[in-house]
Amino acid sequence: MGIRDHLGRIVPLDEPPKRIISLVPAITETMYHIGLEKEIVGRTRFCKFPEDKVKSAINIGGTKDIKLDRIHELKPDLIIAEKEENTKEIVETLEQHYPVFVFEVQHFNDVFRMLNDLGRLTGREENAATLSKQIKVAFKNLPHASGKRVAYVIWKKPYMVVGKNTYINSLIEEMGFINPFTETEGRYPVVTDLDFKQAELEEVFLATEPYPFRDDHLDEFREMLPDVKIRIVDGEMFWYGAKMVEAATYFKTFGDRG
């Protein structure tokens, strides 16, 4: 028996897992939200939420640099991974020893598939369905940017932006923004000053993660793009899953409905 993951792999499970390791920060937070506190035995060092609970789970390394010996010590009966967050090599290594379920979240609507499958996988269907409803209600009242052109910047030296086929771009579009860099090759394109200037931008979002953009970076973008609104945005608010309920309130500052 088993359950098919988002890559089409059959993951051998015949009952809800009792010892889970999560390699995905957003899904770790979501699992706590749907009542899996006792089942989560391991998580990455980037799994920060909920702050009052994650410390009870063992740190097994990073999302792309796991400590295999720590995982073996924990003896998990399920490991949670995500196609973008974790590497193919990590999944292939771990699946030699344990059931590994790989999610794929590249679009706003993928979140609800993730929640449905996470609930089914762990025996928390009702809690996951409740969270899905909460997110849908919260996002009904988002502001709408009415086609404003925006760049979401994630890195410096070189500049990198969010592009096509990413959850963050899908979320930006859900709020009514247009991302001109979806026309650029790659999911996270490298761009130049000239690219920014030619994109006819109306706003630039400088995210606080993975690169830690802060207020002292605003001046360089204002000098480059004097007629564009530049703002620092909390990158954690662009996580999927449980964080989305909180994020919907945060996004209400992003524009007028229309």
Buried (B, 14 or more C-beta within 10 A) or exposed (E): EEBEBBBEBEBEBEEBBEBBBBBBBBBBBBBBBBBBBEBBBBBBBBBEBBEEBBEEBBBBBBBEEBBEEBBEEBEBBBBBBBBBBBBEEBBEBBBEEBBBBBBBBBBBEBBBBBBBBBBEBBBBBEBBBBBBEBBEEBBEEBBBBEEBBBBBBBBEEEBBBBBBEBBBBBBBBBBBBBBBBBEBEEBBBEBEEEBBEEBEBBBBBBBBBEBEBEEEBBEEBBEBBEEBEBBBBEBBBBBBBBBBBBBBEBBEEBBEEE
